[in-house]
Amino acid sequence: MLLAVIVVLAPFAWLLISSVAAPVDLLRRPLAWIPQHISLDRFAELTFGSSSSENAEGFRAALINSTVIASAVTLVSLTVGTPAAYAFARLRFPGRGWLILAFMATYMLPPIALILPLYQIMAFLNLRDTQLALIIIYASFVTPFVIWIMRGYIASISSDLDDAARVDGASRLGVLWRIIVPISLPGLLSTALLAFLMAWDEFLYALIMTETTASKTLPVAINDFIGRHGLDFGLLATGGVIAALPPVVIAFVFQRYIVAGLASGGVKG
């Protein structure tokens, strides 16, 4: 276990070290895990740098764009995917099995196979280089993932709860929002975190669909640190550390609610 932890965490440790190490320490041979010169100038440049700094301005705009896009995608995918998952888990209708496989087939298609038609569609709708374009594209593959995950979670909940609520006069939607959603809160939070991370980390669609700071996301903004004739490893590492902080914080906060939900999610007789 200790060896596995070291192998998994070593790249992240080196990312953090590279973000605070001076360029001379990053180019030393052999490499040293403990740099001789430690500086937080890169963090200050990206987070509080003047508006005249192209790197700082573009990075902060990308941070806002990624937050808006990932949050919107998570909200849309959960709003659409949760009722769909309930329908697949509880209702019996012709073609149910084939339809869920069709949803997953869209999720499993490689992005490179879809990028050209999606680009043409967004250009036709005059949505290229906009946040809305990325929200639509991301939701198209995050929603099937949400449906698949939540379908399995809802299917594990006893259908006797649905029957009891229906006997008391609740509608299907009433059963979903008053019974299933509260019980499924741990699964919803876990799925929301995964959906957020999928939208937060996506690179290919954002690279092709965006051109300006109006819609560039963090992965694209960090990629822009790579110049034609040079590469600032420290700046790349600093951008990576800052980009990793929001998901880590969200995961930490969600973990508390997930554990609480698992502990108190039993059915009272």
Order of alpha helices (4+ residues) and beta strands (2+ residues): alpha-alpha-alpha-alpha-alpha-alpha-alpha-alpha-alpha-alpha-alpha-alpha-alpha
